Amino acid sequence: MQRLSQDKINEIRQSVDIVDILGQYLSLTKKGRNYVAICPFHEDNNPSLSISPERQIYKCFVCGNGGNVFTFLQNYLKISYIEAVKKIAEMGRIDLSDYQLDEKKAPIKKEYVALYSMNEEACKIYNYYLNTKLGLEAKNYLKKRHFSDEVIEKFSIGYAPIDSILYKSFEKKYTEIDMVKSGLVIESKHHFDRFNDRIMFPLHNSEGKIVGFSGRIYKTTQTDSKYMNSPESQIFIKGETLYNYHRCREAVRKEGFVYLLEGFMDVIAMDKAGIENAVALMGTALTRDHIRMLKRLTSTIHICLDGDRAGQVAASKAADILLEANFNVKIILLPDNHDPDEIYEEHGKEGLMTLLKKTLSPIEFLMEFKYKEIDAGNYDDRKHFLEQMCELISRIKDELDKDYYIQRLSKLSGFSATIIEQKLSGIKPKEIPVYHEVRRVKEMVDKYRGAEKELLFYMLNSKEVALKYEAKVGFMYDDNYRVIASYIVDYYRTHDKLVIADFINRLPKEELIQTVIDISELQLPLPYDEKAIQHYMKNISLNARKMKKEQLLEQFHYVLDPYKQSEILKEIIELEKE
């Protein structure tokens, strides 16, 4: 079977109209030659997403998200590029039965093969023993905790007997070094299994491969730690693992958000209640890798951590990190010292569902949380609490929202709404747009980067300009601009006119697509002015020579050979002549 060519991808893209596709997911309003809609990629109140039927692209002028129909489906439905192409082909009635559409999967590193294999085998062995006489007591415990056979099978729950069954099974297949690396076997004079007499829960990576286990005690006579996890290894890193991540994608896509929980038992409790859009941390704070994983799922997170103080502190920190990463965040405040698993056990599905519906905004949560931390009878404590909350409220733009939080703060703190409003009037809001404006001004001042950006605009709009760039410059200082320029030149080798909606299909990174969309939206005069193009290219060449000179000078200081020093000086003199 043949692979999809670029021409076939363009044909698929051209088989549909972007207005029709986005109109299936968003409410569109005609505005001049374009359409506008509420942007689904950030918390939008006024329509900031613009759709161009003429150019077959969309662009949000607040969050910056933009692209063609493929990009939209990837971002909106949280699907891969190939899945988006297949979906558009189906909508455009393009037959792809003769094409190979399997996505390329990264090959497993040779040194990891044995580790993955051992974890898979261990899971099968643990599953087997749960259904034997040895695992009968463990199985009965699970039944008492309302683990149905379906739940046990879905989460591949098993049992590790007292004897070292894994070591006996592995010793003829794997090296002792690999067994120890896997974390399943502990090195000793006589090697033995890490887990024994525990109910076993496999842990998966984002691709669904088993990378470790968590073992739970189940007898009242057992005095060891309640939970024991596999140690971190080459394939199991807590900061890169979210429990249930590989299972929840479809449910998250359907519900539009994901629950972020504290432990895997909470995820299973949610599943018992029919809630599948949940993931859990693995006993660690949110990391950058977690954020990247969550962004691939959704832009909306409902934080639901334990109701004790430690859980609330963790929820507060997680909310800060997620808000900074531009997620829409809601927080669920659980009863003191309760987690979702305990709530399900005590109150069943209805009790859990009722609590999950009581979501708080981050400010509401912080008000409740911080208020519990103070002595309400102490004036200084209440005053400090008021000042902290006023700082948060001052950042709110919506007047209705602001009034709501003023009234709520007044009720909690005991200070009048009038006093709070006076306090707010003296606080200068920390608005994010100010940062963007400073960054924009700085960008304008940088004449070299500005020249590259504007030259790219004209290259997108003219084959002649692209050919002049290739012949006279062929270099850009900005890494992304340089890559985009090379793709533009390559595109014109087979096309006389560049179609943005087709061109961005060639770009390998989302970042490059967004950059091209941004540049294509520049309000510069067309057709191009020859003097302006020459000016851009001159500035870019000057910058290239300047950089080359700096590199040569640095090299000169580290070269001891007089002959090589002389050669470097000649190069520098030649550059200064140009």
C-alpha positions in Angstrom: 0.0 0.0 0.0 1.2 3.5 -0.8 1.9 6.2 1.7 0.0 9.5 1.6 1.9 12.1 -0.6 1.8 15.8 0.1 -0.4 16.2 -3.0 -2.9 13.7 -1.6 -2.9 15.6 1.7 -3.6 18.8 -0.1 -6.4 17.2 -2.0 -8.0 16.0 1.3 -7.7 19.5 2.8 -9.2 21.1 -0.4 -12.1 18.6 -0.3 -13.8 20.5 2.5 -14.5 24.1 3.5 -13.0 25.3 6.8 -16.2 27.2 7.6 -18.3 23.9 7.3 -15.8 22.0 9.4 -15.5 24.5 12.2 -19.2 25.1 12.0 -19.8 21.5 13.2 -18.1 22.3 16.5 -18.5 26.1 17.0 -21.2 28.7 16.6 -20.0 30.9 13.7 -21.0 34.5 13.0 -20.4 36.2 9.6 -18.3 39.4 10.0 -17.3 41.0 6.7 -15.4 38.5 4.6 -14.6 36.3 7.5 -16.4 34.4 10.3 -15.9 34.8 14.0 -16.5 32.4 17.0 -15.8 32.0 20.7 -12.4 30.5 20.9 -12.5 27.0 22.4 -8.8 27.0 23.3 -8.9 29.6 26.1 -11.6 31.1 28.4 -13.1 33.4 25.9 -16.0 35.8 26.5 -16.0 37.8 23.2 -15.5 36.1 19.8 -11.7 36.2 19.2 -11.4 33.3 16.8 -11.4 34.5 13.1 -12.0 32.1 10.2 -11.0 33.0 6.7 -12.9 31.2 3.9 -10.6 32.8 1.4 -7.4 31.6 2.9 -8.9 28.4 4.6 -7.3 29.1 7.9 -8.4 30.2 11.4 -6.6 32.3 14.0 -7.4 33.4 17.6 -6.1 36.9 18.2 -6.0 36.3 22.0 -4.4 32.9 22.6 -2.6 32.7 19.2 -3.9 29.3 18.2 -4.2 29.0 14.4 -3.9 26.7 11.4 -6.0 24.8 8.9 -8.7 22.2 9.2 -6.2 19.5 10.3 -4.7 21.8 13.0 -8.1 22.6 14.3 -9.2 19.0 14.7 -5.9 18.0 16.3 -6.2 20.8 18.9 -10.0 20.6 19.4 -10.4 16.8 19.5 -7.0 16.1 21.0 -6.1 13.7 18.2 -3.0 13.0 16.1 -2.3 14.5 12.8 -3.0 11.3 10.9 -6.3 10.9 12.8 -7.2 14.4 11.7 -6.3 13.7 8.1 -8.5 10.5 8.1 -11.4 12.4 9.7 -11.3 15.2 7.1 -10.9 12.6 4.3 -14.1 10.9 5.6 -15.9 14.3 5.7 -14.7 15.2 2.1 -15.5 11.7 0.9 -12.0 10.9 -0.2 -11.3 7.2 -0.4 -8.1 6.3 1.4 -8.4 2.5 1.3 -5.3 2.2 -1.0 -3.1 4.2 1.4 -0.9 3.2 4.4 -2.1 5.3 7.3 -0.4 3.7 10.3 1.4 6.2 12.5 5.1 5.8 13.0 5.8 4.5 16.5 9.2 5.3 18.1 11.2 2.1 18.3 11.9 0.9 21.9 15.5 1.3 22.9 17.3 -2.0 23.0 18.3 -1.7 26.6 14.6 -1.1 27.6 13.2 -4.2 25.8 13.8 -6.5 28.7 12.4 -4.1 31.3 9.1 -3.7 29.4 8.9 -7.4 28.8 9.4 -8.3 32.5 6.7 -5.8 33.6 4.3 -7.3 31.1 5.1 -10.8 32.2 4.8 -9.8 35.9 1.3 -8.4 35.3 0.2 -11.7 33.7 1.6 -13.7 36.6 0.0 -11.4 39.2 -3.3 -11.7 37.4 -3.1 -15.5 37.4 -2.4 -15.7 41.1 -5.3 -13.5 42.1 -7.6 -16.3 40.8 -5.9 -19.1 42.7 -6.2 -20.4 46.3 -3.2 -18.3 47.2 -5.0 -15.1 46.1 -8.4 -16.0 47.5 -8.2 -13.7 50.6 -6.9 -10.8 48.5 -9.8 -11.4 46.0 -12.4 -11.4 48.8 -10.9 -8.1 50.1 -11.4 -6.6 46.7 -15.0 -7.8 46.5 -15.7 -6.2 49.9 -14.4 -3.0 48.5 -16.8 -3.2 45.6 -14.3 -4.2 42.9 -16.3 -6.1 40.3 -14.7 -8.6 38.0 -15.0 -6.0 35.2 -13.1 -3.4 37.2 -10.4 -6.0 38.2 -10.0 -7.0 34.5 -10.0 -3.4 33.2 -7.3 -2.2 35.6 -5.4 -5.6 35.4 -5.3 -6.0 39.1 -3.4 -9.0 40.4 -1.8 -10.6 43.5 1.8 -11.1 44.5 2.2 -14.3 46.7 4.6 -14.6 49.5 7.1 -16.7 47.5 9.4 -15.1 45.0 7.5 -16.2 42.0 8.9 -13.6 39.6 12.6 -14.3 40.3 11.9 -18.0 39.7 10.1 -17.2 36.4 12.7 -14.7 35.2 16.0 -16.3 36.1 16.2 -18.5 32.9 15.1 -15.6 30.6 16.8 -12.4 31.9 20.0 -11.3 33.4 20.2 -10.5 37.1 21.3 -7.0 36.2 18.1 -6.5 34.1 15.9 -8.0 36.8 17.3 -5.6 39.4 17.0 -2.7 37.0 13.3 -3.5 36.5 12.7 -2.9 40.2 10.7 -6.2 40.4 13.6 -8.1 42.0 15.8 -7.0 44.8 19.6 -7.8 44.7 20.9 -9.9 47.6 22.9 -13.0 48.2 19.8 -14.8 47.3 17.7 -12.5 45.0 14.1 -12.1 45.9 10.9 -10.4 44.7 10.3 -6.8 45.8 6.5 -7.4 46.2 5.0 -10.2 48.3 1.6 -10.8 49.7 0.2 -7.6 48.2 -2.6 -6.7 45.8 -0.9 -5.5 42.7 -1.9 -2.5 40.5 0.1 -2.1 37.2 1.3 1.4 36.3 1.4 2.5 32.6 3.2 5.2 30.6 1.4 7.5 28.2 1.6 4.9 25.5 -0.1 2.2 27.7 3.1 0.1 28.3 3.5 -1.3 31.9 6.4 0.4 33.5 5.9 -0.5 37.2 3.5 -1.5 40.0 1.9 -0.3 43.2 1.3 -3.0 45.8 -1.3 -2.6 48.5 -1.6 -4.6 51.8 -5.0 -6.1 52.5 -4.8 -7.8 55.9 -5.4 -6.1 59.2 -2.4 -8.1 60.5 0.0 -6.6 57.9 2.1 -3.8 59.5 4.2 -2.7 56.4 3.5 0.5 54.5 0.0 0.6 53.1 1.3 1.1 49.5 4.7 0.2 48.0 5.6 1.4 44.5 8.2 0.2 42.0 11.4 2.3 42.4 12.0 4.8 39.6 13.9 3.2 36.7 14.9 3.9 33.1 11.2 3.3 32.0 9.4 4.5 35.2 9.7 8.1 36.2 7.0 9.5 38.5 7.3 13.0 37.1 6.4 11.6 33.6 3.6 9.3 34.7 -0.1 10.0 35.2 -2.1 7.0 36.3 -4.9 6.1 33.8 -3.6 8.6 31.2 -3.6 6.0 28.4 -7.2 5.0 29.1 -8.9 8.3 29.6 -8.4 10.1 26.3 -11.8 9.3 24.7 -13.7 10.1 28.0 -11.8 13.4 28.3 -12.6 14.3 24.7 -16.3 13.5 25.4 -16.6 15.4 28.7 -14.3 18.3 27.8 -12.2 18.2 31.0 -10.1 15.8 33.2 -10.2 15.2 36.9 -6.7 15.5 38.5 -6.6 13.2 41.5 -4.1 12.2 44.2 -3.9 8.5 43.9 -4.7 5.5 41.6 -7.4 4.2 44.1 -9.2 7.5 43.6 -9.2 6.9 39.8 -10.6 3.4 40.3 -13.3 4.7 42.7 -14.3 7.3 40.0 -14.5 4.5 37.4 -16.7 2.4 39.7 -19.1 5.5 39.7 -19.0 5.6 35.8 -16.5 8.5 35.7 -13.7 7.7 33.3 -12.1 11.1 32.6 -9.7 11.0 35.5 -5.9 10.8 36.0 -3.8 10.6 39.2 -0.4 11.8 40.3 2.1 9.3 41.5 3.0 10.8 44.8 4.8 13.8 43.3 4.0 17.4 42.6 3.0 18.5 39.1 6.0 18.6 36.7 6.6 20.2 33.3 6.2 16.8 31.7 2.8 16.4 33.5 1.8 19.8 32.1 2.8 18.7 28.5 0.8 15.5 28.9 -2.3 17.3 30.2 -2.1 19.8 27.3 -2.4 16.9 24.9 -5.7 15.9 26.7 -7.6 19.1 27.4 -7.3 22.8 28.4 -9.7 22.3 31.4 -8.7 20.6 34.7 -10.9 19.9 37.7 -8.5 19.4 40.7 -9.8 17.0 43.2 -7.2 16.2 45.8 -7.6 14.8 49.3 -9.6 16.9 51.8 -6.9 17.1 54.5 -4.6 20.1 54.8 -1.8 18.4 52.8 -4.2 17.8 50.0 -5.5 21.4 50.0 -1.9 22.8 50.0 -1.2 20.5 47.0 -4.4 21.7 45.3 -3.4 25.3 45.8 0.1 24.7 44.3 -1.3 22.7 41.4 -3.8 25.4 40.6 -1.1 28.0 40.5 1.0 25.9 38.1 -2.0 25.1 35.9 -3.2 28.7 35.7 0.3 29.8 34.8 0.2 27.3 31.9 -3.1 28.8 30.7 -5.4 25.9 31.8 -9.0 26.6 32.8 -9.1 25.4 36.4 -11.8 24.3 38.8 -11.3 22.9 42.3 -13.4 20.4 44.2 -13.2 20.8 48.0 -13.6 17.4 49.6 -14.7 16.9 53.2 -11.9 16.9 55.8 -9.6 13.8 55.7 -11.6 12.2 52.8 -10.5 11.2 49.3 -12.8 10.1 46.4 -12.2 6.4 47.2 -13.4 6.8 50.8 -16.4 9.0 49.7 -17.4 6.3 47.3 -17.1 3.6 50.0 -19.2 5.6 52.5 -21.8 7.3 50.3 -21.7 5.4 47.0 -22.0 6.8 43.5 -24.6 9.4 44.2 -22.7 10.8 47.2 -19.5 11.1 45.0 -21.3 12.6 42.1 -22.9 15.3 44.4 -19.5 16.4 45.7 -17.9 16.5 42.3 -20.6 18.9 41.0 -19.5 21.4 43.7 -16.7 23.1 41.9 -15.0 26.3 43.0 -13.0 28.8 41.0 -9.3 29.1 42.2 -10.1 32.4 44.0 -13.1 30.8 45.8 -11.0 27.9 46.8 -8.1 30.1 48.1 -10.6 32.2 50.0 -11.9 29.1 51.8 -8.5 27.6 52.3 -6.7 30.7 53.5 -9.7 31.6 55.8 -9.3 28.2 57.5 -5.7 29.0 58.2 -6.3 32.2 60.1 -7.6 33.0 63.6 -11.0 34.6 62.7 -11.0 36.4 66.1 -7.7 38.0 65.5 -7.9 41.4 63.7 -4.4 41.3 62.3 -5.1 37.9 60.8 -8.3 39.0 59.2 -6.6 42.2 57.8 -3.8 40.2 56.3 -6.3 37.8 54.8 -8.2 40.7 53.3 -5.1 42.1 51.7 -4.1 38.8 50.2 -7.6 38.3 48.7 -7.8 41.8 47.4 -4.6 41.2 45.4 -6.2 38.3 43.7 -9.6 40.1 43.1 -7.8 43.1 41.5 -6.7 40.9 38.6 -10.3 40.1 37.6 -11.6 42.1 34.6 -15.3 41.1 34.6 -17.2 43.5 36.8 -19.9 41.0 37.7 -17.3 38.4 38.8 -15.4 41.1 40.7 -18.6 42.1 42.6 -19.4 38.5 43.4 -15.9 38.0 45.0 -16.1 41.3 46.9 -19.4 40.2 48.5 -18.0 36.8 49.3 -14.8 38.3 50.8 -16.9 40.8 52.9 -18.9 37.9 54.3 -15.8 35.9 55.2 -13.6 38.7 56.5 -16.2 40.8 58.3 -15.0 44.0 56.5 -17.6 45.9 54.5 -17.8 45.8 50.7 -17.1 49.6 50.7 -13.8 49.1 52.5 -12.8 46.3 50.1 -13.6 48.4 47.1 -11.5 51.3 48.5 -8.7 48.8 49.0 -9.0 47.5 45.5 -9.0 51.0 44.0 -5.5 51.5 45.4 -4.1 48.3 43.9 -2.6 48.4 40.4 -3.7 45.2 38.6 -1.0 42.9 37.4 -2.3 42.5 33.8 -0.7 40.0 31.5 -1.2 42.1 28.4 1.3 44.6 29.7 4.0 41.9 29.4 2.9 41.1 25.9 3.1 44.8 25.0 6.6 45.1 26.3 7.6 42.0 24.4 6.0 43.4 21.2 7.9 46.7 21.6 11.2 44.9 22.2 10.6 42.9 19.1 10.0 46.0 17.0 13.3 47.5 18.3 15.2 44.4 17.1 15.7 45.5 13.5 17.3 42.3 12.4 14.6 40.0 13.7 12.0 42.5 12.3 13.6 42.4 8.9 13.5 38.6 8.9 9.9 38.5 9.9 8.8 41.0 7.3 10.9 39.3 4.6 9.2 36.0 5.4 5.8 37.7 4.9 6.8 38.7 1.4 8.3 35.3 0.7 5.0 33.7 1.6 3.3 36.0 -0.9 5.8 36.0 -3.7 7.9 33.3 -5.4 10.2 36.0 -6.8 11.1 37.3 -3.3 11.8 33.7 -2.1 14.2 33.1 -5.0 16.0 36.4 -4.3 16.4 35.4 -0.7 17.8 32.0 -1.7 20.3 33.6 -4.2 21.4 36.6 -2.1 21.0 35.7 1.6 20.1 32.1 2.4 20.4 32.7 6.1 18.3 34.0 9.0 19.4 34.5 12.6 16.2 33.3 14.2 16.1 29.5 14.2 12.4 29.1 13.5 12.5 31.8 10.7 15.5 30.0 9.1 13.6 26.7 9.0 10.4 28.3 7.7 12.4 30.1 5.0 13.9 26.8 3.8 10.5 25.2 3.6 9.1 28.2 1.6 12.0 28.0 -0.9 11.4 24.2 -1.2 7.6 24.7 -1.7 8.2 27.1 -4.6 10.3 24.5 -6.4 7.0 22.8 -7.4 4.5 25.7 -7.1 4.2 29.2 -8.5 1.9 30.4 -5.7 2.0 29.5 -2.0 -1.3 28.4 -0.4 -1.0 28.9 3.4 -3.5 26.2 4.2 -1.5 23.6 2.2 1.9 24.9 3.0 1.5 24.5 6.8 0.8 20.7 6.2 4.6 20.4 5.4 5.8 22.0 8.7 7.0 19.4 11.2 6.2 21.4 14.4 3.1 23.1 15.9 5.3 26.0 16.8 6.3 26.6 13.2 2.7 26.5 12.1 1.7 29.1 14.6 4.6 31.3 13.5 3.7 31.1 9.9 0.0 31.9 10.7 1.2 35.0 12.7 3.5 36.2 10.0 0.8 35.7 7.3 -1.5 38.0 9.3 0.9 41.0 9.2 -0.6 44.1 7.7 2.1 44.9 5.1 1.5 46.5 1.7 1.2 44.2 -1.3 2.5 43.9 -3.9 6.0 44.2 -2.5 8.3 47.2 -3.0 11.7 46.2 -4.4 13.6 48.8 -2.3 12.0 47.4 0.9 13.0 43.8 -0.1 16.6 45.0 -0.7 16.6 46.8 2.6 15.5 43.6 4.5 18.1 41.5 2.8 20.8 44.0 3.5 19.9 44.1 7.2 19.9 40.3 7.4 23.2 40.1 5.6 24.7 42.7 7.9 23.6 40.7 10.9 25.0 37.4 9.4 28.4 39.1 8.8 28.3 40.6 12.3 27.7 37.1 13.8 30.4 35.5 11.7 32.9 38.2 12.8 32.1 37.6 16.5 32.6 33.9 16.0 35.9 34.4 14.3 37.1 36.8 16.9 36.2 34.3 19.7 38.0 31.6 17.7 41.1 33.8 17.3 41.5 34.1 21.0 41.7 30.3 21.4 44.0 29.5 18.5 47.7 29.3 19.2 49.0 28.4 15.8 50.3 31.7 14.1 49.3 30.5 10.6 45.7 29.7 11.7 45.5 33.1 13.4 46.6 34.8 10.2 43.9 32.9 8.2 41.3 34.0 10.7 42.4 37.7 10.5 42.2 37.5 6.7 38.6 36.3 7.0 37.7 39.1 9.4 39.3 41.7 7.0 37.3 40.3 4.1 34.1 40.5 6.1 34.8 44.2 6.9 35.3 45.0 3.2 31.8 43.7 2.2 
